[in-house]
Amino acid sequence: MFLSVFDLFKIGIGPSSSHTMGPMVAAAQFLDALRDQPFRASGLRASLHGSLAFTGKGHATDRAVILGLAGLTPETITRDAAESVLAANRESRTLTPEGLPELAFDPDCDLRFDYDRTLPGHANGMILQATDAQGDVILSETYYSIGGGFVLTEAEMQAAPDIAAADPATVPYAFKSAAEMLRMAAQSGKSIAEMKQVNELTRLGDRELREGIDRIWQVMRDCMDRGLEGRGTLPGGLSIRRRAGAIRERLLAERGTNQAAPHVVNDWMSVYAMAVNEENAAGGQVVTAPTNGAAGVIPAVIRYWLDHVPGASERDLPTFLLTAAAIGGLIKTNASISGAECGCQAEVGSASAMAAAGFAAVMGGTPEQVENAAEIALEHHLGMTCDPVAGLVQVPCIERNGMGAIKAVSAASLALRGDGSHFVPLDSAIETMRQTGRDMADKYKETSLGGLAVNVPNC
C-alpha cells in the first residue's frame, strides 16, 4: 500500500495524533456518513475504549470528539475556534455541524469512557452513534485510531490484511521491505529519496510536492520557534515547566566563551526537540512525524543539520523528508507507529529511525548506509514502553524526543563511518519491534497503568 510523505507528515494539533487527531478525524468521517443518511438525526453519542479510555482525559480525547463532531478538523482548527465551540457546547449541550440540524450532545452523559471493554480491532477504539428524536440509534460506526492520525472503520480494519495482500504495484518503486528498497535502488541507480519522489509524482505535480514539503518544514519550524519562546507551565495538572526556552538562552550565552564542551551539541538537539513537544503538550499546531508524541525528533535533527553542520541547505530538505518517509512507510506497513499498539518503540523509535535515515541521506550516505542508520536507531529503542504519567504527553515524552534525536544523529554518524554492510537488517529490527509490541503487557502500551505512570506521584 502506497504511503505518501504527506500521510506520514500531517499538519494537526497536540497533544496526540492517535488520541486527539484520530478521534477528530473519525468524527468528521462520521458526520459525512450522517449527512448521507435519509433519516433526520437529533442527537449524538460517543464511547471510548481501550487506550482512548484510559488516557483519553490526559490526551484531550474528550475535547477532540466534541470538536470533531462540531465539524472542526485537525488541519484547519485554531485555538480560538476550539475554545469557542467548547464554550458553546457547555452552554447549550448541543452541536451544530455544517449541513446537519442542531444535535443534542451532553458530554456528561453522551460521551462515555468505557474502561471495561477493549474493542477487538485495536487498542484505540471508539464508537460513534446518531439518534433520532425518540433516542433510537439510526447510525452507528466503530472507528480505530491506529496511530499517526490514521483512522479505519471496523470494516476497513477487517479488510486491511486482504487489501494489503492484493495491493498491486501502483507506483514504479513499490518496495514493501527494506531488502526490496535496496534491491530497487541498486537496479535503478537511484537514491531512496529519488525513488520516493518518483512514486510521489505519480499522484501530484512536482511543484505541488515541493510546496507541500516546504509547508511541512515551515510548520515544524514555526512550532519549534514558538516552543523556544514559550514560558510558564504546561496544562494538565502536573505543573511541568517549559524548559526549552531557558535552556536555549543558557546555550546562547555560552557561545564564544571557548568553555563549551563538545557534548553541548547534544543539548542543542534536545532543546530543539523539547521545544516542539512542549508546544504539542500545550495543544499547539504540530506535524505528526510520524506521531505527535514523537513529533520533536525529526524537526530537531533537521534543525541541528541546518544550523550546526557546515554546508547544509534547505534545498536538500526533500531528500531528508522523502527518505524519512520511505523508512516510516516500511515501519508502519510491517509493524506499527502506535504507542497503544507497540509502546514508545513504535513512536520515538520509529521517529529516530526516520530521522537517522534522513540525516544519513543529506550527509551523502549510500542507500545501504541510510538503511543501516535507520536500523541502528530503531534497534536501540526496542522494548521501550509507553507509560505517560497522568496520561499526559509530557513525562517522559518531552525529554524522550531529545534522546531520540541524539540517537538518530549518532546512528547516522556510525553508519556513515562504515560501508553500509552490517549484521542486523532493518527488516529484522522492524519485525522484532512488531513482535515485542505484541508480547508487551497492555499496562505498558499507553494506558498509564504501568511504568513511570504508577511509580511517580501525579501531583
Secondary structure, 3 states (H helix, E strand, C coil): CCCCHHHHCCEEECCCHHHHHHHHHHHHHHHHHHHCCCCCCCEEEEEEEEHHHHCCCCCCHHHHHHHHHCCCCCCCCCHHHHHHHHHHHHHHCEECCCCCCCEECCHHHHEEEECCCCCCCCCEEEEEEEECCCCCEEEEEEEEEEECCEEEEHHHHHHHHHHHHHCCCCCCCCCCCHHHHHHHHHHHCCCHHHHHHHHHCCCCCHHHHHHHHHHHHHHHHHHHHHHHHCCCECCCCCCCECCHHHHHHHHHHHCCCCCCCCCHHHHHHHHHHHHHHHHHHCCCEEECCCCCCCCCHHHHHHHHHHHHCCCCCHHHHHHHHHHHHHHHHHHHHHCCCCHHHHCHHHCHHHHHHHHHHHHHHHCCCCHHHHHHHHHHHHHCCCCCCECCHHHCCCCCHHHHHHHHHHHHHHHHHHHHCCCCCCCCCHHHHHHHHHHHHHHCCHHHECCCCCCHHHHCCCC
